[in-house]
C-alpha cells in the first residue's frame, strides 16, 4: 500500500514536470531588430508563434499617445484570441483585444488597439496569443 502511494506520487511529479515543459519548450528571445523604436522593443516566441517585427503607431492628432501596436508574426494566427498588455508608470495593465489579419496569407499581422496611452509612460508591451 505504501509503495503504491509513493509510486503514484512519483508519477504525479513526473507528469507535472512534463506538462510544465510543454508550455516553455520553444521559448526563444531575439535581441536583433528595430533598436531605434523609442517605445521599446522585444520579441518572444512561445510554442510556435514568433514575432518578427513590431510597429508602434501613434495618434495622428497627438504623437505623444500610442494608438495601436501591429505585430508581424511568422505563422497564421487568424483562428486565435490575441491580447496586448502594456505596462508602465500609471498605466492599467488590462489587456487590449487584438485583431489578427484575415485571409491566411503572409505577412501575418496582429493589430492591437493601445488605448491611446502616453508613450513616455510605457515600459513594456506584450502580445498574448491563445488558441480558441
C-alpha positions as CSV (number, residue, x, y, z in Angstrom):
1,X,0.0,0.0,0.0
2,X,2.8,2.4,1.0
3,X,4.8,1.5,-2.2
4,X,1.8,2.3,-4.5
5,X,1.3,5.8,-2.8
6,X,5.0,6.6,-3.3
7,X,4.8,5.4,-6.9
8,X,1.7,7.4,-7.6
9,X,3.3,10.5,-6.1
10,X,6.3,10.0,-8.3
11,X,4.2,9.6,-11.4
12,X,2.3,12.8,-10.5
13,X,5.5,14.8,-10.1
14,X,6.9,13.5,-13.3
15,X,3.6,14.3,-15.1
16,X,3.7,17.9,-13.7
17,X,7.3,18.3,-14.9
18,X,6.3,17.1,-18.5
19,X,3.2,19.4,-18.6
20,X,5.3,22.4,-17.5
21,X,8.0,21.8,-20.0
22,X,5.3,21.6,-22.8
23,X,4.5,25.3,-22.2
24,X,8.1,26.5,-22.2
25,X,9.7,24.2,-24.7
26,X,10.2,26.5,-27.6
27,X,10.7,29.9,-25.9
28,X,13.4,32.0,-27.6
29,X,14.4,35.6,-27.4
30,X,15.7,37.5,-30.4
31,X,17.6,40.7,-29.5
32,X,18.3,41.9,-33.0
33,X,15.5,44.1,-34.5
34,X,14.4,47.7,-34.7
35,X,16.6,49.2,-31.9
36,X,15.5,52.7,-33.0
37,X,11.9,52.2,-31.8
38,X,11.5,54.8,-29.0
39,X,8.6,53.0,-27.4
40,X,10.7,49.9,-26.8
41,X,11.3,46.5,-28.4
42,X,11.3,42.9,-27.6
43,X,10.1,39.7,-29.0
44,X,9.4,36.2,-27.7
45,X,8.4,33.0,-29.5
46,X,6.3,30.7,-27.4
47,X,5.1,27.3,-28.7
48,X,5.0,28.2,-32.4
49,X,4.3,31.9,-32.6
50,X,7.3,34.2,-33.3
51,X,7.1,38.0,-33.6
52,X,9.4,39.2,-36.3
53,X,8.5,42.9,-36.2
54,X,6.7,45.4,-34.0
55,X,5.2,48.7,-35.4
56,X,4.1,51.4,-32.9
57,X,1.5,53.7,-34.4
58,X,0.8,57.0,-32.6
59,X,-2.3,59.1,-32.8
60,X,-2.4,61.2,-36.0
61,X,-3.5,64.2,-33.9
62,X,-1.2,63.7,-30.9
63,X,2.1,61.9,-31.4
64,X,2.7,61.6,-27.7
65,X,0.0,58.9,-27.4
66,X,0.2,55.3,-28.7
67,X,-2.8,54.4,-30.8
68,X,-2.0,50.9,-31.9
69,X,0.7,48.2,-32.0
70,X,1.0,46.0,-35.0
71,X,2.9,42.7,-34.6
72,X,4.1,40.8,-37.6
73,X,4.2,37.1,-36.7
74,X,5.6,34.1,-38.6
75,X,2.5,31.9,-38.5
76,X,-1.2,32.4,-39.3
77,X,-2.9,33.2,-36.0
78,X,-6.3,34.1,-37.6
79,X,-8.1,31.4,-35.5
80,X,-6.8,32.6,-32.1
81,X,-7.6,35.1,-29.4
82,X,-4.9,37.7,-29.1
83,X,-4.3,40.4,-26.4
84,X,-1.9,43.3,-25.9
85,X,-0.7,44.1,-22.4
86,X,1.0,47.5,-21.9
87,X,2.8,48.2,-18.6
88,X,4.4,51.4,-17.4
89,X,4.0,54.3,-15.0
90,X,0.4,55.0,-14.3
91,X,-0.9,52.5,-17.0
92,X,-3.5,50.0,-16.1
93,X,-2.4,46.5,-17.2
94,X,-5.8,45.5,-18.5
95,X,-5.3,43.6,-21.8
96,X,-6.5,45.2,-25.0
97,X,-8.1,43.0,-27.7
98,X,-6.2,42.4,-30.9
99,X,-7.3,41.5,-34.4
100,X,-5.3,39.1,-36.5
101,X,-5.2,39.7,-40.2
102,X,-7.7,37.7,-42.3
103,X,-7.0,35.7,-45.4
104,X,-4.4,33.2,-44.3
105,X,-1.5,34.7,-46.4
106,X,1.7,36.2,-45.2
107,X,2.6,38.7,-43.8
108,X,0.6,37.7,-40.8
109,X,-0.4,40.8,-38.8
110,X,-1.9,41.2,-35.4
111,X,-3.2,44.7,-34.8
112,X,-3.9,45.8,-31.2
113,X,-5.6,49.0,-30.1
114,X,-3.4,50.5,-27.4
115,X,-5.9,52.7,-25.6
116,X,-4.1,56.0,-26.6
117,X,-1.7,55.7,-23.6
118,X,1.2,58.3,-23.2
119,X,4.3,56.9,-25.0
120,X,6.7,58.1,-22.4
121,X,5.0,56.1,-19.7
122,X,5.3,52.8,-21.5
123,X,8.0,50.4,-20.2
124,X,6.9,47.1,-21.9
125,X,4.4,45.7,-24.3
126,X,3.4,42.1,-24.5
127,X,1.4,40.1,-27.0
128,X,-0.5,37.0,-25.8
129,X,-1.9,34.6,-28.4
130,X,-4.3,31.9,-27.2
131,X,-5.9,29.1,-29.2
132,X,-9.7,29.4,-29.4
